[in-house]
Amino acid sequence: MSVHVNGKAEIEDFNLSAVVQPEPLHPIVTADNGDKQNGREIVSGRNVHTTCLELQHFSINNLGDPFIESNYGVHSRQFEVGVLDWFARLWEIEKNEYWGYITNCGTEGNLHGILVGREAFPNGVLYASRESHYSVFKAARMYRMDCEKVDCLISGEIDCADFKVKLLANKDKPAIINVNIGTTVKGAVDDLDLVIQTLEESGFSEDRFYIHCDGALFGLMMPFVKRAPKVTFKKAIGSVSVSGHKFVGCPMPCGVQITRMEHINALSRNVEYLASRDATIMGSRNGHAPIFLWYTINRKGYKGFQKEVQKCLRNAHYLKDRLHDAGISSMLNELSSTVVFERPLDEEFVRRWQLACQGNIAHVVVMPSVTIEKLDDFLNELVGKRSTWYQDGEAQPPCIAADVGSENCACASHK
């Protein structure tokens, strides 16, 4: 787990060799007709930004298998493979052992990961915590899978005691598990090691379970947090997915999905008119997204991502501390930049700040674009509005102890 100093998560001095090989994606990316495009060499990190803007004038479609040449020439598969290789190194799986592709969104990554699990275990039961993203339960409905919703701890993390009870109730069927690397509402990180331990204690050997890791938001942040549990294919997982339009900041929805090569053959089908194979959820894929992802990874580098993670965590703790000082119920999970607090009474305020709400709670997801100044503006307005919402004494701030724990609730009963 991460070390805390005065309540703040501490970021490690990042050791490149400890996580990924410190090498660029591609020193030079060549166009199909040689190493120049319109007479200009395309060099990593130097003139790709201009090229990206120019490429928006084209319809770029990545069809079929990213690793197999097709008969469609307007593609960005070389960028796609470069991005996939980078994530494969991040999650510690060899090039010849993984398969993946750039998805159109985080939901597609979950749909694909769970489908791979279903194909590996056709009669398997899907297990997911109640605070998993709705796309996990959508997948269960789409694939007509038996699904067990597992209870959560107050943090939003999966309750492995309840997980064990449900596993033992279905011990004659294989298990397909969704593990959250940052839940949607509370930003909770499921304990992957404890999930695997619970499976083993319940009599499930590695050949009887499949784990998909939904790392939509925090899957790319955790490698840069000191002593955070590692998401790695060196553990008994089957697939990992992340979103590309969240922490990475791609200007269009997209994601990255990686699974083990051994699982993908069951999904792959030859498509003659493409002269390729396909194992994706969607047929056509956005060819611009891999270029933007490739460019961003090259421009920021590992050190750049490390600094942005550090900024997000520090700003999240700043927001949590200021909410606490203002007497507003709030919670911040370890390993998270998602601050949960009491739902504002005024729906106009909710719409103005585009807050996501659930029941009596709302949250702020602190991303690299969120500055201290922006947080101060939000806090000052919230505190000012809140003083008018409750000034007559008729309405009271909601008790959210059931959502954030009594120690984090500042209602009249828990002050």
Secondary structure, 3 states (H helix, E strand, C coil): CCCEECCEECCCCCCHHHHCCCCCCCCECCECCECEECCEECECCCCHHHHHHHHCCCCCECCCCCCCCCCCCCCCHHHHHHHHHHHHHHCCCCHHHEEEEEECCHHHHHHHHHHHHHHHCCCCEEEEECCCCHHHHHHHHHCCCCEEEECECCCCCECHHHHHHHHHHCCCCCEEEEEEECCCCCCCECCHHHHHHHHHHCCCCHHHEEEEEECCCHHHCHHHCCCCCCCCCCCCCCEEEEECCCCCCCCCCCEEEEEEHHHHCCCCEEEHHHCEEECCCCCCCECHHHHHHHHHHHHHHHHHHHHHHHHHHHHHHHHHHHHHHCCCCEEECCCCCEEEEECCCCHHHHHHCCCEEECCEEEEECCCCCCHHHHHHHHHHHHHHHHHHCCCCCCCCCCCHHHHCHHHCCCCCCC
